[in-house]
Amino acid sequence: MLQHCARHQRTLPYTSRPSGKAERYNRILAEELLNARTFRSEQQRADALEDWNVHYDYHRFHTSAGDQSPAARLRTGVTNVMASYS
């Protein structure tokens, strides 16, 4: 099982770039996952979020990343993707 954990990162007050990235991620998360379906339990939602984060980081193309996934931009490559996601 892959673990995706958010980490707390402090930013300078009144700087829009870090806040904008977080707000954009939250908007995409809401549009593509949270508002797109109804969950029957918190566990079902947590499982769907874990799968969605793998999709977002490893398979979804980002225009801001030159139409690549964030993982594709890593110099070392992706080493922790389960076989079912290849």
Beta strands, then each sheet from edge to edge (+ up, - down):
end
